Structures are given as C-alpha cells and as structure tokens.
C-alpha cells in the first residue's frame, strides 16, 4: 500500500511553479496519447495493441474488445480488467464515446449517483452501453468472502440487451486505481481522478454552464434534438400588473431560427429590466441514464 502522508508531504513541498510544470507535463502526455488514439481510431485500429478493432486475442486481451467488433465474450472482461485496470478501461471507452458525440454520451452526473456510490456512470457508444459501479463496501472489499478486495462492477448492454451483468464479476482495482481514487476522495483540492479533457462527460458539461450560464448562452447554438447536449427551460415572469409583449416573443423566436442563438439567450438579453427571466440548464434527452445496480444485502 502507498503512504498517503508521504505523498501529501511531497506535493506540499512543491512550489507553485513546480506544480504548474507537473500538471503541464501530465496534460501534454495525455494529449499526445489521445492523438495516437484518435489517429488509430479513425482507421478502425487500436492504438494500444496496433491491431484492428475486429480482432480479439485471449493470449493478449485488449480493451478494444469491449467495442464488440471481434469475438469478445462476456468471460473475457475478467482478462481485460486484470491487464488494464479500471482507469485505463474507462478512459478508452470514454474517448471512444466522445469521438461519436462529445460529452453527451457519458452520464457521470454526480447527483444521479446513489449516495453510497464511489463510481456510478454509464457510457454510450453506437449501440453499446457500458456502466461502471462501485459502492463504499465494494471499494473496501467484502470481508469473509471471495471478493474481499477493492473491486468494481461492470455491466454491458448491446442493442439494449444484457451482455455482461453487474454481479457476474468482481473486477479488481489495480494499485494505480486505488491510489488515484483514494487521493482524489481525501484530498480533492490537490488530486483529481479524471480521464483527460477528451474523456469528460456531462458532469463537466453542466459545471461549465452552471458557473456562468449567461456567458455560456453566448457560445450555444441551436442543434437537432438528437445532437443536443443541453436541455434549456426558461421561465419569464412579468412584474405585478405588467404584461409581456407576445409580438416580442414571436420576434425573438424568429431571430433564434435565423441566427441559431437559443431563445433563452435572447430572452435574457431583450426582456425589460423589471421582467424576471430564469433558465434551468440540464442534460438533454440524448444523455444515457445511469443504469442502477441493486446490491445484495
């Protein structure tokens, strides 16, 4: 096991410039790795093993088998997990999902997780959905059982049908997983367990617009329903005894169609100061639901 105190002491000893250099180096390494992934992905190849997605080998199992383009069977998840660990598997699947539709294909929204969950997220890619799940008791390991070690559960659906069930396997976290998850939970101001900018999901997407929604509106454009990342609901309240011009609303709707700027943004800009305009931004219907796991008591 790693020594938390030594890790914290090491980070506390670093100057601001050293921390900035460390973070810049990690970011650069991740960017270069993603570029290798992207180049291979566009050729239907895996950047990790340099083999086509349509292949799978039990002698050298690779995470790209989860794309189910080759002869990957449910039992092979155990082989892949032991070789790559949770963080690497999740990063690869997130990158694949974002190649198809950025952000919206990954539901990692914290309020939608169960209260006892450390990890609970669903990733969609084409006709496949993968869900990772880990509770407090899973991370500690179940005493006096065959799963007395830190582990997570995994579900895979193809065309909405079960392929791998949550409770079929107790997949072990490797040392890096345990270190990164533990440190990010105990010291969130110093450590972040993430998957690079290219692996972000709806949790980050909602944080970005939540921090400054009016500025976020300026960068939004109307999108087809099946491509939309956000759902925006806007309520307009006239002052007591006042009215809102129906012609103005109609003009703003038409302007939205012409410019692509959301009606919500135009309402905030064009309503009179004494008119209350409130918008709620949430994940669009395109975001997959997090598949729940019922734990055995």
SVG drawing of the C-alpha trace seen along z (x, -y; Angstrom):
<svg xmlns="http://www.w3.org/2000/svg" viewBox="-52 -48 61 65">
<polyline fill="none" stroke="black" stroke-width="0.4" points="0.0,0.0 1.1,-3.6 1.9,-6.0 -0.6,-8.9 1.3,-11.1 4.5,-10.8 2.6,-11.7 1.0,-14.7 4.3,-15.9 5.9,-15.6 3.1,-17.7 3.2,-20.2 6.9,-20.6 6.5,-21.6 6.5,-25.3 3.7,-26.8 6.0,-26.7 6.8,-23.1 3.2,-22.1 2.3,-24.0 5.1,-22.2 3.9,-18.9 0.4,-19.5 1.5,-20.8 3.6,-17.6 0.7,-15.4 -1.6,-17.3 0.9,-17.1 1.4,-13.4 -2.4,-12.8 -2.8,-15.0 -0.1,-13.1 -1.6,-9.8 -5.1,-10.9 -3.6,-12.0 -2.3,-8.4 -5.7,-7.0 -7.5,-9.3 -5.3,-8.5 -5.7,-4.8 -9.5,-5.1 -10.1,-6.7 -8.5,-3.7 -10.6,-1.2 -7.5,-0.2 -6.5,-0.1 -3.6,-2.4 -2.7,-0.1 -2.1,3.1 -1.9,1.8 -4.5,4.4 -7.8,3.8 -10.9,3.4 -12.3,6.5 -9.8,8.8 -9.5,10.1 -7.0,12.5 -7.3,14.3 -3.5,14.6 -3.1,10.8 -6.5,9.4 -7.0,5.8 -9.6,3.2 -10.8,2.6 -12.6,6.0 -15.3,4.1 -16.3,2.5 -17.6,5.9 -16.2,5.8 -14.4,9.1 -15.1,12.4 -15.2,10.9 -17.2,13.0 -18.6,11.9 -16.0,14.0 -13.2,12.1 -13.9,9.0 -12.0,10.6 -8.9,10.9 -9.2,7.3 -9.8,6.0 -6.8,7.7 -4.5,6.5 -5.6,2.8 -7.4,1.9 -10.4,-0.4 -8.9,-3.8 -7.4,-2.6 -10.6,-0.8 -12.8,-3.7 -10.5,-6.2 -10.5,-4.2 -14.3,-3.8 -14.8,-7.5 -12.6,-8.5 -14.5,-6.3 -17.8,-7.7 -16.6,-11.3 -15.4,-10.5 -19.0,-9.8 -20.8,-12.6 -18.7,-14.7 -19.8,-14.9 -23.5,-13.8 -22.6,-10.1 -21.2,-10.0 -23.5,-10.3 -21.3,-10.8 -23.6,-13.5 -22.9,-13.3 -26.5,-14.0 -27.7,-11.0 -25.3,-8.6 -26.6,-6.7 -25.5,-8.1 -23.3,-5.1 -21.5,-5.1 -17.9,-6.0 -18.3,-5.3 -21.5,-5.2 -21.6,-6.2 -22.9,-5.0 -21.1,-5.4 -22.7,-5.0 -21.0,-4.3 -23.1,-3.4 -25.3,-0.5 -23.4,0.3 -23.7,-0.9 -21.2,-0.3 -21.8,-1.0 -19.2,-1.1 -20.4,-0.8 -18.6,-0.8 -20.0,-1.3 -18.2,-2.0 -18.4,1.6 -17.0,2.7 -14.0,0.4 -13.2,1.8 -13.8,5.4 -16.4,7.7 -15.0,9.4 -15.1,13.2 -16.0,13.6 -14.3,14.4 -14.5,10.7 -12.5,9.5 -10.5,7.0 -11.2,3.5 -13.3,4.0 -15.9,2.6 -18.8,4.0 -19.4,3.7 -22.4,4.0 -22.5,4.1 -25.6,3.9 -25.7,4.4 -28.8,3.1 -30.4,2.7 -29.9,6.4 -27.7,7.7 -24.3,8.9 -22.4,8.7 -24.3,8.4 -23.2,6.4 -22.9,9.3 -21.3,11.7 -17.8,10.5 -16.0,8.6 -13.3,6.8 -10.2,5.8 -8.9,2.3 -5.1,2.2 -2.7,0.2 -2.9,-2.9 -6.7,-2.9 -6.7,-2.6 -4.1,-5.3 -5.8,-7.8 -9.4,-7.2 -8.3,-7.4 -6.3,-10.5 -8.9,-12.3 -11.6,-11.5 -9.5,-12.5 -7.7,-15.5 -10.0,-16.8 -8.2,-20.2 -4.9,-18.6 -5.8,-15.5 -8.3,-14.9 -9.1,-11.5 -10.2,-12.2 -9.6,-10.9 -8.2,-14.0 -10.1,-16.7 -11.1,-14.2 -12.7,-11.9 -15.0,-14.4 -18.7,-13.7 -21.9,-15.6 -20.7,-16.3 -18.1,-18.7 -20.5,-20.0 -23.0,-21.0 -20.3,-22.5 -19.2,-24.8 -22.6,-26.2 -23.5,-26.3 -20.6,-28.5 -21.7,-31.3 -24.9,-30.4 -25.3,-33.8 -21.8,-33.6 -22.4,-30.0 -25.5,-31.0 -23.3,-33.2 -21.4,-30.0 -24.5,-27.9 -26.2,-27.2 -29.5,-25.5 -29.0,-21.8 -31.1,-19.0 -32.7,-17.1 -30.6,-14.0 -27.4,-16.1 -28.2,-18.5 -26.0,-18.4 -28.2,-20.6 -31.9,-21.0 -32.8,-24.6 -36.1,-25.6 -36.8,-29.3 -39.5,-31.0 -40.4,-34.6 -42.4,-36.5 -43.9,-39.9 -44.0,-42.3 -47.2,-42.5 -49.8,-44.3 -47.5,-44.2 -47.6,-42.3 -45.1,-40.7 -45.4,-41.5 -46.4,-38.5 -45.0,-40.2 -41.6,-40.5 -41.6,-36.8 -42.6,-35.9 -39.8,-38.1 -37.2,-36.5 -38.3,-33.0 -37.9,-34.1 -34.5,-35.7 -33.4,-32.4 -34.2,-30.5 -32.3,-32.9 -29.2,-33.2 -29.1,-29.9 -28.9,-31.7 -31.1,-29.9 -34.3,-31.7 -33.3,-31.5 -30.3,-33.7 -32.3,-36.2 -34.9,-36.4 -32.2,-37.3 -30.9,-40.0 -34.1,-41.6 -36.6,-41.5 -37.2,-44.7 -35.2,-45.1 -38.3,-44.6 -39.1,-41.3 -37.7,-38.2 -36.1,-35.7 -34.9,-32.4 -33.3,-29.5 -32.6,-25.9 -30.0,-24.0 -29.9,-20.3 -28.6,-17.3 -30.5,-16.6 -32.6,-13.5 -29.6,-12.2 -27.6,-11.5 -28.0,-7.9 -29.5,-7.1 -27.1,-5.7 -28.0,-2.1 -28.7,-1.3 -27.2,1.7 -29.1,3.3 -26.6,4.6 -27.1,7.9 -27.8,7.5"/>
</svg>
